[in-house]
Amino acid sequence: MPMLEEEVLRYTGLIEAEMRRISLWQSEPLKPDQLQFSQAFAMDTMAFSQWLQFVFLPRAHEAAEANRLPRSSSVAAQAVREFDGVAEAGPLLSLLADFDSLFD
């Protein structure tokens, strides 16, 4: 597996672990209609943390496994907006910024 794909897989694991550590990980699955979103980051059907867990992380993992990664990522910019004022989100924001920097 190429190095970038390995790093993406490593970061998806680190991001999940951090979300669990700060209690942003949801144990129950989404309702099916929540996956029928039309806005960026699924803002019309779920919270940003849910989007990270149920959309971003699985898609990033699948893309790395299939060797079909995107050319860029800017998830950290949205995370900064969403988690503004949430002190415990600092390490998560750093991980997401590091993830984005993999594609620079």
Backbone as ProteinMPNN parsed JSONL, in Angstrom:
{"seq_chain_A": "MPMLEEEVLRYTGLIEAEMRRISLWQSEPLKPDQLQFSQAFAMDTMAFSQWLQFVFLPRAHEAAEANRLPRSSSVAAQAVREFDGVAEAGPLLSLLADFDSLFD", "coords_chain_A": {"N_chain_A": [[0.86, -1.18, 0.0], [0.609, 2.193, -0.88], [2.404, 4.98, 0.617], [0.901, 7.383, 1.257], [-1.74, 6.44, 1.406], [-1.481, 4.705, 3.573], [-0.952, 6.566, 5.602], [-3.362, 8.021, 5.608], [-5.122, 6.034, 6.511], [-4.018, 5.646, 9.049], [-4.514, 8.156, 10.2], [-7.337, 8.211, 10.147], [-7.891, 6.355, 12.113], [-6.7, 7.61, 14.354], [-8.243, 9.958, 14.527], [-10.789, 8.893, 15.023], [-10.27, 7.702, 17.541], [-9.713, 9.972, 19.076], [-12.154, 11.324, 18.917], [-13.747, 9.554, 20.313], [-12.499, 9.731, 22.814], [-13.131, 12.344, 23.634], [-15.797, 12.194, 23.863], [-17.396, 12.502, 21.544], [-18.202, 10.531, 19.921], [-20.746, 8.594, 18.617], [-22.787, 6.041, 19.795], [-25.117, 4.81, 18.848], [-26.567, 4.016, 15.656], [-27.091, 6.189, 12.788], [-30.294, 7.506, 11.811], [-31.909, 6.232, 8.924], [-32.889, 8.281, 7.177], [-31.244, 10.394, 7.767], [-28.987, 10.057, 6.297], [-29.649, 10.932, 3.867], [-28.747, 13.463, 2.772], [-28.32, 16.822, 1.515], [-26.778, 19.038, 1.677], [-23.518, 20.538, 2.103], [-21.261, 18.843, 4.222], [-23.371, 17.548, 5.339], [-25.083, 19.196, 6.724], [-27.779, 19.628, 6.753], [-28.995, 17.408, 7.82], [-27.616, 16.26, 9.971], [-25.413, 16.561, 12.835], [-22.131, 18.077, 12.821], [-20.168, 16.468, 14.064], [-21.379, 13.99, 13.811], [-21.345, 13.758, 11.045], [-18.572, 13.59, 10.634], [-18.087, 11.086, 11.855], [-19.882, 9.242, 10.576], [-19.82, 9.712, 7.834], [-17.459, 11.118, 6.769], [-15.137, 9.73, 7.965], [-15.634, 6.92, 7.294], [-15.688, 7.153, 4.451], [-13.144, 8.219, 3.876], [-11.537, 6.148, 4.804], [-12.387, 4.025, 3.114], [-11.637, 5.093, 0.617], [-8.854, 5.162, 0.886], [-8.286, 2.438, 1.178], [-9.071, 1.538, -1.332], [-7.267, 2.787, -2.895], [-7.911, 5.295, -3.994], [-7.763, 8.113, -3.43], [-8.776, 11.503, -2.72], [-7.669, 14.621, -4.25], [-7.344, 16.727, -2.554], [-8.077, 17.996, 0.755], [-10.178, 19.629, 3.03], [-11.287, 19.531, 5.54], [-10.625, 20.411, 8.084], [-10.983, 23.194, 8.183], [-13.769, 23.518, 8.269], [-14.226, 22.172, 10.635], [-13.01, 23.859, 12.499], [-14.801, 25.999, 12.462], [-17.138, 24.706, 13.351], [-16.472, 23.69, 15.879], [-15.801, 25.88, 17.366], [-14.943, 27.466, 20.284], [-15.139, 25.169, 21.801], [-13.342, 23.81, 24.063], [-12.145, 21.266, 24.577], [-11.88, 20.241, 22.06], [-9.524, 20.873, 20.81], [-7.219, 19.021, 20.358], [-8.461, 17.317, 18.479], [-9.006, 19.086, 16.379], [-6.381, 19.644, 15.623], [-5.568, 17.116, 14.684], [-7.287, 16.853, 12.471], [-6.401, 18.984, 10.902], [-3.803, 18.103, 10.419], [-4.461, 15.839, 8.946], [-5.566, 17.053, 6.637], [-3.243, 18.266, 5.714], [-1.84, 16.182, 4.633], [-2.449, 16.144, 2.002], [-1.303, 18.297, 0.787]], "CA_chain_A": [[0.0, 0.0, 0.0], [1.421, 3.424, -0.917], [2.579, 5.688, 1.891], [-0.202, 8.3, 1.537], [-2.893, 5.648, 1.823], [-1.204, 4.251, 4.938], [-1.108, 7.722, 6.5], [-4.8, 8.298, 5.709], [-5.68, 5.016, 7.407], [-3.539, 5.943, 10.399], [-5.237, 9.321, 10.716], [-8.741, 7.895, 10.43], [-7.889, 5.716, 13.431], [-6.406, 8.62, 15.381], [-9.404, 10.852, 14.63], [-11.826, 8.14, 15.736], [-9.877, 7.559, 18.95], [-9.873, 11.272, 19.744], [-13.588, 11.585, 19.048], [-14.221, 8.717, 21.424], [-11.929, 10.256, 24.059], [-13.829, 13.563, 24.057], [-17.239, 11.863, 23.882], [-18.11, 12.923, 20.347], [-18.524, 9.322, 19.166], [-22.132, 8.193, 18.868], [-22.884, 4.578, 19.8], [-26.252, 4.349, 18.055], [-26.448, 4.402, 14.247], [-27.963, 7.255, 12.304], [-31.558, 7.119, 11.19], [-31.667, 6.18, 7.474], [-33.152, 9.548, 6.493], [-30.139, 11.324, 8.005], [-27.993, 9.856, 5.239], [-30.193, 11.539, 2.646], [-28.43, 14.88, 2.912], [-28.062, 17.538, 0.267], [-25.881, 20.161, 1.941], [-22.136, 20.216, 2.464], [-21.072, 18.335, 5.58], [-24.672, 17.025, 5.772], [-25.607, 20.118, 7.739], [-29.236, 19.614, 6.748], [-29.559, 16.217, 8.463], [-26.869, 15.754, 11.122], [-24.386, 17.411, 13.436], [-20.824, 17.909, 12.194], [-19.499, 15.304, 14.64], [-21.984, 12.816, 13.186], [-20.819, 13.692, 9.682], [-17.215, 13.048, 10.738], [-18.141, 9.671, 12.206], [-20.665, 8.378, 9.698], [-19.592, 9.999, 6.42], [-16.065, 11.418, 6.466], [-14.19, 8.664, 8.303], [-15.794, 5.732, 6.437], [-15.304, 7.44, 3.066], [-11.683, 8.349, 3.825], [-11.0, 4.796, 4.959], [-12.669, 3.289, 1.876], [-10.821, 5.662, -0.459], [-7.474, 4.713, 1.093], [-8.248, 1.006, 0.891], [-9.238, 1.357, -2.781], [-6.235, 3.58, -3.569], [-8.633, 6.312, -4.763], [-7.838, 9.283, -2.557], [-8.988, 12.797, -3.389], [-6.453, 15.427, -4.401], [-7.246, 17.697, -1.473], [-9.022, 17.879, 1.863], [-10.275, 20.863, 3.815], [-12.214, 19.258, 6.633], [-10.24, 21.153, 9.289], [-11.574, 24.537, 8.157], [-15.14, 23.4, 8.762], [-14.146, 21.765, 12.044], [-12.718, 25.063, 13.289], [-16.07, 26.728, 12.59], [-18.114, 23.923, 14.117], [-16.043, 23.461, 17.254], [-15.357, 27.144, 17.937], [-15.306, 27.607, 21.689], [-15.159, 23.87, 22.473], [-11.943, 23.694, 24.499], [-11.621, 19.906, 24.47], [-11.749, 19.858, 20.653], [-8.215, 21.276, 20.291], [-6.463, 17.924, 19.741], [-9.179, 16.843, 17.29], [-8.748, 20.065, 15.322], [-5.007, 19.428, 15.171], [-5.549, 15.898, 13.876], [-7.945, 17.122, 11.193], [-5.483, 19.833, 10.14], [-2.734, 17.212, 9.964], [-5.041, 15.022, 7.871], [-5.623, 17.901, 5.445], [-1.886, 18.55, 5.223], [-1.371, 15.026, 3.862], [-2.787, 16.354, 0.59], [-0.649, 19.51, 0.294]], "C_chain_A": [[0.905, 1.242, 0.0], [1.375, 4.187, 0.413], [1.412, 6.62, 2.233], [-1.428, 7.536, 2.029], [-2.706, 5.133, 3.248], [-1.39, 5.38, 5.945], [-2.583, 8.077, 6.674], [-5.449, 7.298, 6.651], [-5.257, 5.26, 8.852], [-4.315, 7.109, 10.998], [-6.707, 9.032, 10.96], [-8.849, 7.214, 11.795], [-7.642, 6.698, 14.558], [-7.591, 9.558, 15.599], [-10.537, 10.146, 15.373], [-11.495, 8.035, 17.222], [-10.067, 8.869, 19.705], [-11.344, 11.621, 19.906], [-14.185, 10.764, 20.187], [-13.757, 9.305, 22.758], [-12.691, 11.478, 24.56], [-15.352, 13.425, 23.95], [-18.018, 12.456, 22.712], [-18.521, 11.733, 19.486], [-19.902, 8.845, 19.585], [-22.24, 6.677, 18.774], [-24.041, 4.063, 18.945], [-26.096, 4.824, 16.599], [-27.377, 5.571, 13.911], [-29.287, 6.674, 11.838], [-31.325, 7.146, 9.676], [-31.881, 7.512, 6.758], [-32.04, 10.578, 6.723], [-29.05, 11.195, 6.945], [-28.459, 10.403, 3.892], [-29.987, 13.045, 2.688], [-28.152, 15.511, 1.56], [-27.099, 18.711, 0.454], [-24.477, 19.659, 2.281], [-22.067, 19.824, 3.933], [-22.39, 17.841, 6.192], [-25.334, 17.905, 6.819], [-27.13, 20.131, 7.794], [-29.824, 18.405, 7.469], [-28.828, 15.734, 9.709], [-25.883, 16.79, 11.637], [-23.045, 17.121, 12.762], [-20.087, 16.693, 12.745], [-20.075, 14.004, 14.077], [-21.476, 12.652, 11.758], [-19.399, 13.129, 9.698], [-17.262, 11.536, 10.935], [-18.762, 8.812, 11.11], [-20.441, 8.608, 8.197], [-18.093, 10.147, 6.134], [-15.128, 10.24, 6.742], [-14.397, 7.401, 7.465], [-15.366, 5.988, 4.987], [-13.794, 7.578, 2.918], [-11.033, 6.974, 3.92], [-11.19, 3.988, 3.668], [-11.806, 3.789, 0.724], [-9.373, 5.213, -0.338], [-7.335, 3.232, 0.748], [-8.311, 0.734, -0.616], [-8.182, 2.102, -3.596], [-6.867, 4.632, -4.498], [-8.84, 7.56, -3.906], [-8.11, 10.551, -3.355], [-7.671, 13.566, -3.474], [-6.27, 16.431, -3.278], [-8.277, 17.375, -0.393], [-9.01, 19.198, 2.618], [-11.27, 20.698, 4.961], [-11.885, 20.083, 7.877], [-10.858, 22.541, 9.33], [-13.007, 24.512, 8.678], [-15.14, 23.022, 10.239], [-13.866, 22.958, 12.948], [-13.993, 25.862, 13.502], [-17.035, 26.003, 13.522], [-17.756, 23.797, 15.596], [-15.492, 24.724, 17.914], [-15.857, 27.249, 19.381], [-15.38, 26.3, 22.458], [-13.714, 23.521, 22.829], [-11.372, 22.301, 24.283], [-11.438, 19.44, 23.028], [-10.384, 20.201, 20.06], [-7.417, 20.152, 19.654], [-7.137, 17.361, 18.484], [-8.95, 17.789, 16.116], [-7.341, 19.896, 14.762], [-4.905, 18.191, 14.285], [-6.185, 16.129, 12.504], [-7.082, 18.019, 10.304], [-4.319, 19.003, 9.6], [-3.214, 16.318, 8.829], [-5.053, 15.835, 6.571], [-4.237, 18.105, 4.849], [-1.282, 17.361, 4.479], [-1.531, 15.265, 2.357], [-2.171, 17.628, 0.021], [0.447, 19.175, -0.694]], "O_chain_A": [[1.849, 1.327, 0.785], [0.443, 4.052, 1.205], [0.973, 6.648, 3.382], [-2.08, 7.963, 2.982], [-3.649, 5.123, 4.038], [-1.932, 5.161, 7.028], [-3.009, 8.4, 7.782], [-6.247, 7.684, 7.505], [-6.058, 5.097, 9.772], [-4.725, 7.061, 12.158], [-7.278, 9.569, 11.909], [-9.791, 7.469, 12.545], [-8.295, 6.632, 15.599], [-7.904, 9.909, 16.737], [-11.17, 10.734, 16.25], [-12.362, 8.259, 18.066], [-10.531, 8.871, 20.846], [-11.737, 12.163, 20.938], [-15.037, 11.25, 20.931], [-14.528, 9.369, 23.716], [-12.881, 11.641, 25.765], [-16.085, 14.414, 23.95], [-19.168, 12.865, 22.871], [-19.127, 11.914, 18.43], [-20.185, 8.709, 20.775], [-21.826, 6.09, 17.775], [-23.943, 2.977, 18.374], [-25.559, 5.903, 16.347], [-28.311, 5.887, 14.649], [-29.38, 5.491, 11.511], [-30.6, 8.016, 9.194], [-31.14, 7.841, 5.832], [-31.912, 11.53, 5.953], [-28.279, 12.13, 6.726], [-27.732, 10.337, 2.9], [-30.95, 13.811, 2.645], [-27.8, 14.833, 0.594], [-26.656, 19.308, -0.527], [-24.286, 18.513, 2.69], [-22.741, 20.413, 4.778], [-22.51, 17.73, 7.412], [-26.056, 17.419, 7.69], [-27.71, 20.596, 8.776], [-31.031, 18.368, 7.712], [-29.349, 14.889, 10.437], [-25.565, 17.764, 10.955], [-22.848, 16.044, 12.198], [-19.45, 15.961, 11.987], [-19.345, 13.031, 13.887], [-21.207, 11.535, 11.315], [-19.057, 12.285, 8.87], [-16.553, 10.795, 10.254], [-18.217, 7.766, 10.758], [-20.837, 7.775, 7.382], [-17.53, 9.385, 5.347], [-14.405, 9.802, 5.847], [-13.418, 6.851, 6.962], [-14.747, 5.124, 4.366], [-13.224, 7.103, 1.935], [-10.085, 6.679, 3.193], [-10.255, 3.344, 3.192], [-11.298, 2.988, -0.061], [-8.73, 4.914, -1.344], [-6.37, 2.829, 0.099], [-7.674, -0.196, -1.11], [-8.191, 2.06, -4.827], [-6.422, 4.83, -5.629], [-9.971, 7.998, -3.694], [-7.724, 10.661, -4.519], [-6.682, 13.195, -2.84], [-5.167, 16.936, -3.068], [-9.208, 16.597, -0.6], [-7.957, 19.805, 2.817], [-12.003, 21.627, 5.299], [-12.786, 20.417, 8.646], [-11.223, 23.02, 10.404], [-13.409, 25.39, 9.442], [-15.973, 23.508, 11.004], [-14.422, 23.056, 14.042], [-14.241, 26.351, 14.604], [-17.67, 26.621, 14.377], [-18.635, 23.798, 16.458], [-14.789, 24.637, 18.92], [-17.053, 27.131, 19.646], [-15.658, 26.314, 23.657], [-12.964, 23.005, 22.0], [-10.228, 22.166, 23.85], [-10.898, 18.358, 22.794], [-10.114, 19.85, 18.912], [-6.971, 20.296, 18.516], [-6.455, 16.972, 17.535], [-8.726, 17.344, 14.99], [-7.138, 19.994, 13.552], [-4.232, 18.216, 13.255], [-5.672, 15.652, 11.492], [-7.039, 17.831, 9.088], [-3.902, 19.182, 8.456], [-2.482, 16.066, 7.873], [-4.603, 15.356, 5.53], [-4.073, 18.116, 3.629], [-0.297, 17.53, 3.76], [-0.831, 14.66, 1.545], [-2.478, 18.007, -1.109], [1.107, 20.076, -1.213]]}, "name": "protein", "num_of_chains": 1, "seq": "MPMLEEEVLRYTGLIEAEMRRISLWQSEPLKPDQLQFSQAFAMDTMAFSQWLQFVFLPRAHEAAEANRLPRSSSVAAQAVREFDGVAEAGPLLSLLADFDSLFD"}
